[in-house]
Structure formats: structure tokens, C-alpha cells
Amino acid sequence: MPALYIPHGGGPSFFMGGERKQRYQAAEDFLRSIDHLLPAKPSAILIVTAHWEADVVSFTGAAQPELIYDYYGFPPETYALQYPAPGQPALAAQAAALLQAAGLPAAVDGHYGWDHGVFIPLKVMYPQADIPVVAMSLQASLDPALHCAMGAALHSLRDAGVLIVGAGMSYHNLANFAAAAPASFAFHDWLDQTLAANRDERTRLLAQWSQAPGGRASHPREEHLLPLMVASGAGSDAPARRLWRGAVGPSCLAAWAFD
């Protein structure tokens, strides 16, 4: 099973109408196609969310996590969205143990729910909600090399059919969305070149992402990029495959698979 880095969208925009729906339509269409791009139906999904940071990397351990509607100013119906997929406490414990075995502190959180970086893209990808899901936090230092190492520690889960998903946005400058958008194309060109390298080399380059052309303009803060580091670390030495590249308004977005 490959590891993926995907766009989770802008809040609940995939489930709205009007201009916001149109802006993210291409990304939504891509997410709907993912099931057909995989070699088999996943046995479970381990999804890294850009919207959860913890001092100790944590995994959701509830059997049925609640949803966290952590977006603001949207229509009332978007706060009634549901995604009743089951959790998988055993997978959460296994993932935490793998990180610990690699010398990386990790914990299972039996109370934290699924934020919109989890349930929004999965509701598009697997609307039937019949695949168990475990969400994974970022580590609060936001160290890119550490997140690559976390992915490497989780690599073996793929052999059991677990789909590792890094859910973020490859361009995420909300304060200057339009003004910084031209830089996003240069940054995506750099990402394509970087992700074509073997795992050790792309880990070295990803650790220096902020020095890349358009890097810091695309990500004033890197939380939406770091799920990419986990997915890359979980991959093999094979070059990443770009699954999709498109525009959201004036900016560039993309998704990759790591075999």
C-alpha cells in the first residue's frame, strides 16, 4: 500500500455550494479518484492531520472518535456533517509502539477526536465510512527531519494494508493567499524535483524546505507541509509519483504517492 500526501481542502468547502465549491472542485475530483489509484482497499487508514500538534506525537485511540468542527464562519449545515467510520485502538497502539521502538516518544490519546483535516478529505475519498481510521498528530517542534523519521518508523504498517495519508495543503498562505500564489508554482517545481530523489536524499532536502524557491512564501508556518514529511519517510527509495497537480484560485496544489 503506498503512502500519500493529499490536499484536505479549505475547511468544509467540498460540501458547500457556490464559488467555494467551484474553487476546490478539481481537488475534490482528485480525492474521489484515489480509491481507484490504489492496489487494493485499505485494511485501515492512518492519517496525519495538520490541525493537531502535540508535545508527544499522539494517535487517536477511541473506538468511535467524535468529530471536531474546527472551522469557523461557515454555513450551519457544515457543522452537521458526519463521518461514522470506526476507530481502531489496536492500530493506534501499534503505531505508537513503532515510534517508541525507533526512540521517538509517542502516545495513544483515547479522548481526542477527528478534526476537519481528517474527516473532510476522508468523507470525499471513502464516503461509505467503512474503513477503520486512526488520526496522528504532528510533533509540536515542527521539525521536518523528525517527521520524516516518524514516517520511516511507520513504514511496516503499509505491508499490512494500512494506507498512510498525510493530509495538508501544499500551498497554505491564508494571510496573503493571492499575493503569494505565484511563488507556489516555483515551490511545487522544487517539490517535484526533491520528491523524485531516493528516500535519504529527499529527507535531506525536505529538511531544508524553507530555503527552497517559494518555500516560506507558500508556508509562512509549516504545519500543512509536515504531513508530506511523514508520507515521504514512510515511502521506499523509489521516486514519488505525482498523482495530481492543479490550481485553487491563483495558487498551485498537488498530491504525491510514495511506493
C-alpha positions in Angstrom: 0.0 0.0 0.0 1.5 3.4 -0.9 1.7 6.4 1.4 0.0 9.5 0.2 0.2 13.3 0.6 -3.1 14.9 -0.3 -4.9 18.3 0.0 -7.5 18.3 2.7 -9.3 21.3 1.2 -10.4 24.6 2.6 -12.5 23.9 5.7 -15.7 22.2 4.6 -15.7 23.7 1.1 -16.1 20.3 -0.6 -19.6 20.2 1.0 -20.7 23.7 0.1 -22.1 25.3 -3.0 -21.2 28.4 -5.0 -17.8 29.9 -5.5 -16.0 28.0 -2.7 -17.2 24.6 -4.1 -16.0 25.6 -7.6 -12.6 26.7 -6.3 -11.9 23.3 -4.8 -13.7 21.2 -7.4 -10.6 19.9 -9.1 -9.1 18.9 -5.7 -12.4 17.2 -4.8 -12.5 15.3 -8.1 -8.9 14.1 -7.4 -9.8 12.9 -3.9 -12.8 10.9 -5.3 -10.4 9.1 -7.7 -8.0 7.9 -5.0 -9.7 4.6 -4.3 -9.2 3.6 -8.0 -5.5 4.5 -7.8 -4.7 2.1 -5.0 -3.8 -1.6 -5.5 -6.5 -2.7 -3.0 -9.0 -1.5 -0.5 -7.0 -0.4 2.6 -7.3 -2.5 5.8 -7.2 0.7 7.8 -6.2 4.4 7.3 -3.6 6.2 9.4 -4.0 9.9 8.6 -1.6 12.6 9.7 -3.5 15.8 10.3 -2.1 19.3 10.0 -4.6 20.5 12.7 -3.3 18.6 15.7 0.0 19.3 17.3 1.3 17.6 20.5 4.5 17.7 22.5 4.4 13.9 22.4 3.2 12.5 19.0 -0.2 11.1 19.6 -2.7 8.7 17.9 -6.4 8.7 18.3 -7.3 5.6 20.4 -11.1 5.8 20.7 -13.2 3.1 19.2 -15.6 5.8 17.8 -13.9 9.3 17.9 -16.1 12.3 17.9 -15.8 14.9 15.1 -14.1 18.3 15.8 -15.6 21.1 13.7 -12.5 23.3 13.9 -13.5 25.7 11.1 -15.3 29.0 11.6 -17.8 31.2 9.9 -19.2 28.5 7.6 -22.9 27.7 7.0 -24.7 25.9 9.8 -25.2 22.7 7.7 -21.4 22.2 7.6 -21.4 21.7 11.4 -23.8 18.8 11.0 -21.5 16.8 8.7 -21.0 13.2 9.9 -18.3 10.6 9.3 -19.1 7.5 11.3 -16.1 5.4 10.4 -14.8 3.3 13.3 -11.6 3.9 15.1 -9.0 1.2 15.6 -7.4 1.3 19.0 -5.1 -1.7 18.2 -3.6 0.2 15.3 -3.1 3.3 17.4 -1.2 1.2 20.0 0.8 -0.5 17.3 1.7 2.8 15.6 2.8 4.3 19.0 4.9 1.2 19.7 6.7 1.5 16.4 7.6 5.1 17.1 8.8 4.2 20.6 10.9 1.3 19.2 12.6 3.9 17.0 13.4 6.1 20.0 10.6 8.6 19.3 8.2 9.4 22.1 4.6 8.5 21.3 1.3 8.1 23.0 -2.3 7.0 22.4 -5.0 9.6 23.1 -8.3 8.0 23.9 -10.2 11.2 24.0 -9.1 13.4 21.1 -11.4 13.3 18.1 -11.1 13.8 14.3 -10.7 17.3 13.2 -11.5 18.6 9.7 -8.1 17.6 8.4 -9.2 14.0 9.0 -12.9 13.7 8.3 -13.3 16.2 5.4 -10.9 14.5 3.0 -12.0 11.0 4.1 -15.6 11.8 3.6 -14.8 12.6 0.0 -12.4 9.7 -0.5 -14.4 7.0 1.2 -18.0 8.3 1.8 -19.2 4.9 2.9 -17.1 5.3 6.1 -16.4 1.6 6.3 -12.6 1.6 6.8 -11.2 2.0 10.3 -9.3 5.3 10.8 -6.6 6.4 13.2 -5.5 10.1 13.2 -1.9 11.1 14.0 -0.7 14.4 15.4 2.2 16.4 14.4 5.0 16.9 16.9 4.9 20.4 18.3 8.5 21.3 17.3 7.5 21.1 13.7 11.0 19.7 12.9 10.9 18.4 9.3 13.6 15.7 9.7 11.8 14.4 12.8 8.6 14.0 10.8 10.4 12.1 8.1 11.8 9.8 10.8 8.3 9.3 12.1 7.2 8.1 8.7 10.2 5.8 8.4 9.2 4.2 11.7 5.7 3.6 10.5 6.8 2.1 7.1 6.0 -1.5 8.0 2.3 -0.7 8.5 2.0 -0.5 4.8 2.7 -4.2 4.4 -0.4 -4.9 6.4 -2.5 -2.9 4.0 -2.7 0.3 6.1 -3.0 3.4 4.0 -0.8 6.1 5.4 -2.1 9.5 4.4 -0.5 12.9 5.1 -3.4 15.4 4.9 -2.4 19.0 4.5 -2.1 21.6 1.8 1.0 22.0 -0.4 0.3 25.7 -0.5 -1.0 27.4 2.6 -0.6 31.1 2.9 -4.0 32.3 4.1 -2.9 35.8 5.1 -1.6 36.6 1.6 -3.3 34.0 -0.5 -3.4 35.8 -3.8 -0.2 37.9 -3.4 2.0 34.9 -2.5 0.3 32.5 -5.0 2.9 33.0 -7.9 5.6 31.6 -5.6 3.6 28.4 -5.1 4.4 27.3 -8.7 8.2 27.6 -8.1 7.8 25.8 -4.8 5.9 22.9 -6.5 8.5 22.6 -9.1 11.1 22.2 -6.3 8.9 19.7 -4.6 8.6 17.6 -7.8 12.4 17.6 -8.2 13.0 16.8 -4.5 10.5 14.0 -4.2 12.0 12.3 -7.3 15.1 11.5 -5.2 15.7 8.4 -3.1 14.4 8.5 0.5 17.7 9.6 2.2 18.3 12.4 -0.3 14.7 13.7 -0.2 14.8 13.6 3.6 17.9 15.8 3.4 16.3 18.2 1.0 13.0 18.3 2.8 14.7 19.3 6.0 15.8 22.5 4.1 12.4 23.2 2.5 12.2 26.8 3.9 15.2 27.7 1.7 13.5 26.4 -1.5 12.2 28.8 -4.1 8.8 30.0 -2.9 9.0 27.8 0.2 8.4 30.2 3.0 6.0 32.3 0.9 4.0 29.2 0.3 4.1 28.2 4.0 4.5 31.1 6.5 4.0 28.3 9.1 4.8 24.7 8.1 2.1 22.7 9.8 0.3 22.0 6.5 3.5 20.8 4.8 4.7 18.5 7.5 2.3 15.6 6.7 4.2 15.4 3.5 7.4 14.6 5.5 5.7 11.7 7.3 4.4 10.3 4.0 7.8 10.7 2.3 9.5 9.0 5.3 7.1 6.1 5.1 8.0 5.6 1.4 10.7 3.5 -0.2 13.8 4.6 -2.1 11.6 4.8 -5.3 10.8 8.3 -6.6 7.5 9.7 -5.6 4.7 9.7 -8.1 2.8 12.9 -8.5 -0.8 12.0 -8.6 -2.3 15.4 -9.2 -1.4 19.0 -9.7 -3.9 21.7 -10.1 -4.9 25.2 -9.3 -7.0 26.5 -6.4 -7.8 30.1 -7.4 -4.4 31.6 -8.3 -2.3 29.1 -6.4 -0.9 25.6 -7.1 -1.7 22.5 -5.2 -0.5 18.9 -5.7 -0.6 15.4 -4.3 2.0 12.6 -4.4 2.3 8.9 -3.7 5.3 7.1 -2.1 5.7 3.5 -3.1 
